[in-house]
Amino acid sequence: MKKYSNLKEIAYLLNNCSAGYKNLISDRLQLIAIADDEGVKALIEIQNNYIVQAKLYNNVPANKNSFINNLIITFAKEIGLKINTSDVIINNFSLLNKAS
């Protein structure tokens, strides 16, 4: 239940429905929270090695915060994920291509 309480806390802090994912998390679907000393800033949904969602507070796309957007791109590059969402904008990152 500890994992679910973490999801409930993230859902509350980001004002989203991430707690509803509690029975869906598996090897194929993961949620990654981005946080700093002030708290949770964003949530990334990964399915089958693709980032399919990246949201800030109130489900605002992560691309509305350039630092978070670029952090997600760097994270994806470092662990070999593809990005398949308009929530993240890839401009000058030539080593990572958006999934087709």
Summary of the structure (lengths in Angstrom):
residues: 100
radius of gyration: 13.1
end to end distance: 36.9
largest distance: 41.2
contacts: 269
relative contact order: 0.15
helix: 37%
strand: 27%
